[in-house]
Amino acid sequence: MKRFANVEVLYTDNHLVIANKPAGLLTQPTSQEPRSLERQVKGWMKKKYNKPGDVYLHAVHRLDRPVSGLVLFAKTSKALSRLNEMSRNQEIQRVYVAEVEGLLPYKLGKLDHYLVKSEHRALVVDATTEGAKHARLAYKVLHYMPDTTFVEVELETGRYHQIRSQFAAEGHPIVGDVTYGAKAAFEDSTIHLHAAHLAFKHPITQELVKVYSSPPFEEV
């Protein structure tokens, strides 16, 4: 069983917390598995602020279990409401770093697909398919390895498994992501996808918040 170190908080104030999620850890707890980043951050808040009871904390977005990187939490209902609206209006910039199989032919590009959620996967379908949702992202190549490509990815929509399914549809699944056709899995079932950068106007103060986290699978 994988063990996780103490929570890494990269930004906090009276309204927000941004923490770094290790790959393999859930963002939020489930009835089957209570261990999660949310629970770790709550424990950190109780200790830091000497709170005897439960604390209010809610994730504005989630990362899949095998994905690492930055997760934004709201510490108040007011902040949560505003951040949810900002997220719907695409006012929160989310940039990822990924290592994908193969060599991408273009150093800059956009991917456009339509996705439907099926079981624990996102399927690329025709635009006319019932329930299909438009998925769009932009990428740029950071560098090439002999058989893989490191890319920076910025989401323009926020769909379920979007990055994973879209690159797989192009024939370049994320390294380790056997769910989407990667050649091999890692022993710890993680994949080389990391939420590396968050930027947005603070929902209360309107000041610009920018936080960066280096990917654990390689410094780029």
C-alpha positions as CSV (number, residue, x, y, z in Angstrom):
1,M,0.0,0.0,0.0
2,K,1.3,3.4,-1.0
3,R,2.0,5.8,1.9
4,F,1.8,9.6,1.5
5,A,3.9,12.2,3.2
6,N,2.5,15.3,5.0
7,V,0.4,17.6,2.9
8,E,2.2,20.2,0.9
9,V,0.3,23.6,1.0
10,L,1.6,26.1,-1.5
11,Y,-0.9,28.9,-0.9
12,T,-3.3,29.8,1.8
13,D,-5.3,32.8,3.2
14,N,-8.6,33.3,4.9
15,H,-10.6,32.1,1.9
16,L,-8.5,29.6,-0.1
17,V,-6.0,26.8,0.1
18,I,-3.9,25.4,-2.8
19,A,-2.3,22.1,-2.1
20,N,-0.1,19.7,-4.1
21,K,-1.7,16.3,-4.5
22,P,0.6,13.3,-4.9
23,A,-0.3,10.8,-7.6
24,G,-2.1,7.9,-6.2
25,L,-4.1,9.8,-3.6
26,L,-7.8,10.7,-4.0
27,T,-8.8,14.3,-4.0
28,Q,-11.8,13.7,-1.9
29,P,-12.7,10.7,0.4
30,T,-15.2,8.0,-0.5
31,S,-17.1,5.6,1.8
32,Q,-14.6,2.9,0.7
33,E,-11.4,5.0,1.1
34,P,-11.2,7.8,3.6
35,R,-7.6,8.8,2.8
36,S,-7.6,11.8,0.6
37,L,-6.0,15.2,0.0
38,E,-9.1,16.9,1.3
39,R,-8.8,15.0,4.6
40,Q,-5.0,15.8,4.8
41,V,-5.7,19.5,4.2
42,K,-8.4,19.6,6.9
43,G,-6.0,18.0,9.4
44,W,-3.4,20.6,8.5
45,M,-5.9,23.4,9.0
46,K,-7.0,22.1,12.4
47,K,-3.4,21.9,13.5
48,K,-2.3,25.3,12.1
49,Y,-5.3,27.2,13.4
50,N,-5.9,25.1,16.5
51,K,-9.5,24.4,15.6
52,P,-11.1,21.9,17.9
53,G,-14.1,21.0,15.7
54,D,-14.6,20.2,12.0
55,V,-13.4,22.8,9.4
56,Y,-15.1,23.9,6.2
57,L,-13.2,22.9,3.1
58,H,-14.4,22.1,-0.3
59,A,-12.5,21.2,-3.5
60,V,-13.2,23.6,-6.4
61,H,-12.0,20.9,-8.9
62,R,-10.7,17.4,-8.6
63,L,-7.8,15.5,-10.0
64,D,-8.0,11.8,-10.9
65,R,-6.3,9.4,-8.5
66,P,-3.3,8.7,-10.8
67,V,-2.7,12.4,-11.5
68,S,-0.5,14.7,-9.4
69,G,-0.5,18.4,-8.9
70,L,-2.4,21.5,-7.7
71,V,-5.8,21.4,-6.2
72,L,-7.8,24.5,-5.3
73,F,-9.9,24.4,-2.1
74,A,-12.4,27.0,-0.8
75,K,-12.4,27.7,3.0
76,T,-15.7,29.6,3.0
77,S,-19.0,29.1,1.3
78,K,-18.7,32.6,-0.2
79,A,-15.4,31.8,-1.8
80,L,-16.7,28.4,-3.1
81,S,-19.7,30.0,-4.8
82,R,-17.6,32.6,-6.5
83,L,-14.9,30.1,-7.5
84,N,-17.5,27.7,-8.9
85,E,-18.9,30.5,-11.1
86,M,-15.4,31.5,-12.2
87,S,-14.7,27.8,-13.1
88,R,-17.9,27.7,-15.2
89,N,-16.9,30.9,-17.0
90,Q,-13.4,29.5,-17.6
91,E,-11.8,32.3,-15.6
92,I,-9.4,29.9,-13.8
93,Q,-6.3,29.1,-15.8
94,R,-5.2,25.5,-15.4
95,V,-2.0,24.3,-17.0
96,Y,-0.7,20.7,-16.9
97,V,2.6,19.0,-17.8
98,A,2.4,15.6,-19.4
99,E,4.6,13.0,-20.9
100,V,3.0,11.3,-23.8
101,E,4.0,8.3,-25.8
102,G,5.5,8.9,-29.2
103,L,6.8,12.1,-30.8
104,L,4.2,14.8,-31.5
105,P,4.5,16.1,-35.1
106,Y,3.8,19.7,-34.2
107,K,5.3,21.8,-31.5
108,L,2.1,23.8,-31.0
109,G,-1.4,22.6,-31.5
110,K,-5.0,22.4,-30.4
111,L,-7.1,19.3,-29.9
112,D,-10.9,19.4,-30.5
113,H,-13.1,16.4,-29.8
114,Y,-16.5,15.5,-28.5
115,L,-16.6,13.2,-25.4
116,V,-19.1,11.1,-23.5
117,K,-18.5,9.6,-20.1
118,S,-18.8,5.8,-20.0
119,E,-18.0,3.8,-16.9
120,H,-14.6,5.1,-15.8
121,R,-13.5,6.4,-19.2
122,A,-14.3,9.2,-21.5
123,L,-15.0,8.1,-25.1
124,V,-14.3,10.2,-28.2
125,V,-17.5,10.3,-30.3
126,D,-19.1,12.1,-33.1
127,A,-20.5,15.6,-32.4
128,T,-24.0,14.4,-33.1
129,T,-23.9,11.6,-30.4
130,E,-26.4,12.1,-27.6
131,G,-24.8,13.6,-24.5
132,A,-21.6,14.5,-26.3
133,K,-19.7,17.5,-24.9
134,H,-17.1,19.6,-26.7
135,A,-13.6,19.2,-25.4
136,R,-10.8,21.6,-26.4
137,L,-7.2,22.1,-25.2
138,A,-4.1,23.8,-26.4
139,Y,-0.6,22.3,-26.1
140,K,3.0,23.2,-26.7
141,V,6.0,20.8,-26.8
142,L,8.5,21.4,-24.0
143,H,11.0,18.8,-25.2
144,Y,11.4,15.5,-26.9
145,M,12.8,12.3,-25.5
146,P,13.8,9.3,-27.7
147,D,10.3,7.8,-27.6
148,T,8.1,10.3,-25.7
149,T,7.2,14.0,-25.7
150,F,6.9,16.4,-22.8
151,V,4.1,18.8,-23.4
152,E,2.5,21.8,-21.6
153,V,-1.3,21.6,-21.8
154,E,-3.9,24.3,-21.1
155,L,-7.5,23.4,-20.8
156,E,-10.1,25.5,-22.7
157,T,-12.9,23.2,-21.4
158,G,-13.0,21.1,-18.3
159,R,-14.3,17.6,-19.3
160,Y,-14.0,14.3,-17.5
161,H,-10.6,12.7,-18.3
162,Q,-10.2,15.3,-21.1
163,I,-6.4,15.4,-21.4
164,R,-6.1,11.6,-21.1
165,S,-8.7,10.8,-23.7
166,Q,-7.8,13.5,-26.2
167,F,-4.2,12.6,-26.5
168,A,-5.0,8.9,-26.6
169,A,-7.4,9.7,-29.5
170,E,-4.5,11.2,-31.3
171,G,-2.4,8.1,-30.9
172,H,-0.3,9.6,-28.0
173,P,-1.6,8.2,-24.7
174,I,0.0,9.6,-21.5
175,V,2.9,7.5,-20.3
176,G,1.6,4.9,-17.8
177,D,-2.1,5.4,-18.7
178,V,-3.0,1.9,-19.7
179,T,-6.7,2.8,-19.3
180,Y,-6.3,4.8,-22.5
181,G,-3.9,2.5,-24.3
182,A,-0.5,3.2,-23.0
183,K,2.0,0.4,-23.6
184,A,2.8,-0.3,-19.9
185,A,1.7,0.7,-16.4
186,F,3.8,1.8,-13.5
187,E,3.8,-0.4,-10.4
188,D,2.1,2.3,-8.4
189,S,-0.6,2.8,-11.1
190,T,0.3,6.5,-11.5
191,I,0.5,8.3,-14.8
192,H,2.7,11.1,-16.1
193,L,0.2,13.9,-15.9
194,H,0.7,16.8,-13.4
195,A,-1.5,19.9,-12.7
196,A,1.4,22.4,-12.7
197,H,0.0,25.9,-12.8
198,L,-3.1,27.7,-11.5
199,A,-3.8,31.4,-12.1
200,F,-7.0,33.4,-11.3
201,K,-8.3,36.5,-9.7
202,H,-8.9,36.1,-6.0
203,P,-12.7,35.7,-5.5
204,I,-12.7,38.1,-2.6
205,T,-9.7,40.5,-3.0
206,Q,-9.5,40.4,-6.8
207,E,-5.7,40.2,-6.6
208,L,-4.0,37.8,-9.1
209,V,-3.1,34.5,-7.6
210,K,-0.5,32.4,-9.4
211,V,0.9,29.1,-8.1
212,Y,3.3,26.7,-9.8
213,S,4.3,23.1,-9.0
214,S,7.0,21.1,-10.7
215,P,6.0,17.7,-12.0
216,P,7.4,14.8,-10.0
217,F,8.3,12.7,-13.0
218,E,10.9,15.2,-14.4
219,E,12.0,18.8,-13.8
220,V,11.1,20.6,-17.1
